[in-house]
Amino acid sequence: MSVREEHPLPAVPNRIVVTGGAGYIGSHTVLELLKCGAEVCVIDNFSNSSPEALKRVETLAGRGFQVEDIDIRNVNPLTALIDQFQPDAVIHFAGLKAVGESVASPLRYYENNVSGSINLLSAMEAANCNRIIFSSSATVYGEAQYLPLDEVHPISPTNPYGQTKAMVENIISDWVVSSAERAGISLRYFNPVGAHGSGMIGEDPLGIPNNLVPYVAQVALGVLDEVQVFGNDFGTRDGTGERDYIHVEDLATGHLSALYYLLDHQGYDAINLGTGHGSTVLEVITAYEEACGHKIAKRIVDRREGDTASSLADPRKAETVLGWKATKLLADGCRSSWLWQTNNPAGYQRVVSIDEVL
């Protein structure tokens, strides 16, 4: 059963600000919000995204929405916009997200992710907006002390990116509990994959992808030569690393479920969004081969420092608290990724007409 079937309209809050709404997960969530009848305002500085994604979201939804080119580090225009739009809730995606880059440029990550989030909360407080959903990450857990990872697992991030997510979670928690009127949820994602079923919106990494599935997609397309498999001596089924891959459309409906929950709840919580099922690197490559219809070149190389054998979500709290669970499989993610990749071989950088994509 879908979220909209469980929660018929007009239950969704009417006016929603989405920071980072042109990004991968943000654009899919904006589309779901529009389908539910919400009035949406997207705030994005397009430093790691494209306005083209939002044009396609508008086409898919069949209705428009407000878009503002604002950097959340710039407090004055951010505050003015929040005051003008008067949102019922904010979904906060905006943030830098590359682990390696965060190690090389930690101050940039703290300024953008932490200071920007403080600016957003200050703007919300000034406009008397009391509900927020934060785009967090399973990286806050750090090295797994046990599996699957549940929400009571110790928080111990191992890089500046994870540190910023953990810090913003704490800041939001403190802000929420300081007023009985407030509510907030941090959604801890595992490994997002896939694209919208239309092939019109999807993941568009800048440069060489950091994540496995978009990297495999570019090898399948012939843009990159081969997939380097980092280690085959882990204690998993085939010796390669195992991760919990969740379809981006499932993630999007997870945000709607969180919004419904915030309608009649106060206080703060953190909730995993994952499937509870793991796939190894070799299993992902095999699934992608089935999606694209041909073999994908791969080569086993040495492990990377810090890589762990497995990372799996315990998603039971999301089902218990939010009434949400993932419904799509890895095969769905690979098929939709391949459709997106073949329709958009250079992502949004090669801007095509909507008719050509359709």
Secondary structure, 3 states (H helix, E strand, C coil): CCHHHHCCCCCCCCEEEEECCCCHHHHHHHHHHHHCCCEEEEEECCCCCCHHHHHHHHHHHCCCCEEEECCCCCHHHHHHHHHHHCCCEEEECCCCCCHHHHHHCHHHHHHHHHHHHHHHHHHHHHCCCCEEEEEEEHHHHCCCCCCCECCCCCCCCCCHHHHHHHHHHHHHHHHHHCCCCCEEEEEEECEEECCCCCCCCCCCCCCCCCCHHHHHHHHHHCCCCCEEEECCCCCCCCCCCEECEEEHHHHHHHHHHHHHHHHCCCEEEEEEECCCCCEEHHHHHHHHHHHHCCCCCEEEECCCCCCCCEECECCHHHHHHHCCCCCCCHHHHHHHHHHHHHHCCCHHHCCCCHHHHC
